[in-house]
């Protein structure tokens, strides 16, 4: 199964933290600095997927609510009725 973009960015960030170049794998001194953009991109892509999932849930919940009839207000029996004289 192919990697998702999030998995790709996480793998690259892990390589950078280990001291390797995030994309090419050779040793670099500034690996953690090179890993930060990949970690940030992983967070962003995961957040976008979460937001899309929550939007689908909200749409699924809004559809039945829009189709339901509006409830009629109940008469408040504890309030005195208005008298016309």
C-alpha positions as CSV (number, residue, x, y, z in Angstrom):
1,X,0.0,0.0,0.0
2,X,1.5,3.4,-0.9
3,X,2.3,5.9,1.8
4,X,0.0,8.8,2.5
5,X,1.5,12.3,2.3
6,X,1.4,12.5,6.1
7,X,3.4,9.2,6.5
8,X,5.9,10.5,3.9
9,X,6.5,13.7,5.9
10,X,6.7,11.8,9.2
11,X,9.3,9.4,7.8
12,X,11.4,12.3,6.5
13,X,11.2,14.1,9.8
14,X,12.3,11.0,11.6
15,X,15.3,10.7,9.3
16,X,16.2,14.3,9.9
17,X,16.0,13.9,13.7
18,X,18.3,10.9,13.3
19,X,20.9,13.1,11.7
20,X,20.3,12.1,8.1
21,X,19.1,14.2,5.2
22,X,15.3,14.0,5.2
23,X,15.0,13.2,1.5
24,X,18.3,11.6,0.5
25,X,19.5,9.8,3.6
26,X,23.1,10.9,3.8
27,X,24.5,12.2,7.1
28,X,24.1,15.9,7.8
29,X,24.9,18.0,10.8
30,X,21.7,20.1,10.7
31,X,19.3,17.1,10.4
32,X,16.9,18.3,13.1
33,X,16.7,21.7,11.5
34,X,15.9,20.1,8.1
35,X,13.3,17.8,9.8
36,X,11.2,20.7,11.2
37,X,9.5,21.6,7.8
38,X,8.6,18.0,7.2
39,X,7.2,17.6,10.7
40,X,5.2,20.8,10.2
41,X,3.9,19.6,6.8
42,X,2.9,16.3,8.4
43,X,0.9,18.1,11.0
44,X,-0.8,20.3,8.4
45,X,-1.8,17.4,6.1
46,X,-3.2,15.5,9.1
47,X,-5.1,18.5,10.3
48,X,-6.6,19.0,6.8
49,X,-7.7,15.4,6.7
50,X,-9.3,15.8,10.2
51,X,-11.1,19.0,9.1
52,X,-12.4,17.3,6.0
53,X,-13.7,14.4,8.1
54,X,-15.4,16.7,10.6
55,X,-17.0,18.7,7.7
56,X,-18.5,15.4,6.4
57,X,-19.9,14.6,9.8
58,X,-21.3,18.1,10.2
59,X,-23.0,17.8,6.8
60,X,-24.4,14.4,7.6
61,X,-25.9,15.8,10.9
62,X,-27.2,19.0,9.3
63,X,-29.2,17.2,6.6
64,X,-31.7,15.4,8.9
65,X,-32.0,18.5,11.0
66,X,-32.9,20.6,8.0
67,X,-35.5,18.0,6.9
68,X,-37.2,17.7,10.3
69,X,-40.3,19.8,10.9
70,X,-40.1,22.7,13.2
71,X,-41.6,22.0,16.6
72,X,-44.7,24.0,17.5
73,X,-44.3,26.1,20.6
74,X,-46.0,24.7,23.7
75,X,-48.5,26.7,25.6
76,X,-47.2,27.8,28.9
77,X,-49.9,26.9,31.4
78,X,-48.2,28.7,34.3
79,X,-48.6,32.1,32.6
80,X,-51.9,33.9,33.0
81,X,-53.9,34.4,29.8
82,X,-54.4,37.9,28.5
83,X,-57.9,39.1,29.1
84,X,-59.6,41.5,26.8
85,X,-62.1,43.8,28.4
